[in-house]
C-alpha cells in the first residue's frame, strides 16, 4: 500500500531534480553570454544580434530576414 505513493514521490523528486539541473545550466549559459558581451565591449543590442546570427537558420525563421536587417542597422 505504501510502495505506490513512495514510487510516485521518488519519480517526482527525480523530475524536480532534472528541472533544477536544467535551470542551473540555463543560468550558467546566460552568465557566460553576458560575460562574453562584456569582454567584447558590445552593447546589449549588438550582443543580441550576434546571438541571433549564431543560431543561423533558427534566427531567420523566428525573426525573419527583415527583422535581422533592422537589428543589424
HUMOTA-V293125 format. One record per backbone hydrogen bond with DSSP energy under -0.5 kcal/mol. NH is the residue of the N-H (numbers start at 0). CO is the residue of the C=O. E is the energy in kcal/mol with one decimal. If there is no record, write none. Layout:
nh: (NH & NH)
co: (CO & CO)
e: (E & E)
This chain:
nh: (4 & 5 & 6 & 7 & 8 & 9 & 10 & 11 & 12 & 13 & 14 & 15 & 16 & 17 & 18 & 19 & 20 & 21 & 22 & 23 & 24 & 25 & 26 & 27 & 28 & 29 & 30 & 31 & 32 & 33 & 34 & 35 & 36 & 37 & 38 & 39 & 40 & 41 & 46 & 47 & 48 & 49 & 50 & 51 & 52 & 53 & 54 & 55 & 57 & 58 & 59 & 60 & 61 & 62 & 63 & 63 & 66 & 67 & 68 & 69 & 70 & 71 & 72)
co: (0 & 1 & 2 & 3 & 4 & 5 & 6 & 7 & 8 & 9 & 10 & 11 & 12 & 13 & 14 & 15 & 16 & 17 & 18 & 19 & 20 & 21 & 22 & 23 & 24 & 25 & 26 & 27 & 28 & 29 & 30 & 31 & 32 & 33 & 34 & 35 & 37 & 36 & 42 & 43 & 44 & 45 & 46 & 47 & 48 & 49 & 50 & 52 & 54 & 55 & 55 & 56 & 57 & 58 & 58 & 59 & 62 & 63 & 64 & 65 & 66 & 67 & 68)
e: (-0.6 & -1.7 & -2.4 & -2.4 & -2.3 & -2.2 & -2.3 & -2.4 & -2.4 & -2.2 & -2.4 & -2.5 & -2.4 & -2.1 & -2.0 & -2.5 & -2.4 & -2.1 & -2.4 & -2.4 & -2.1 & -2.2 & -2.5 & -2.2 & -2.4 & -2.4 & -2.3 & -2.5 & -2.3 & -2.4 & -2.6 & -2.3 & -2.2 & -2.3 & -2.9 & -2.0 & -1.1 & -2.6 & -2.5 & -2.3 & -2.1 & -2.5 & -2.1 & -2.2 & -2.1 & -1.8 & -1.1 & -1.6 & -2.0 & -0.6 & -1.9 & -2.7 & -2.7 & -3.3 & -0.8 & -1.4 & -0.6 & -1.9 & -2.3 & -2.2 & -2.5 & -2.6 & -2.1)
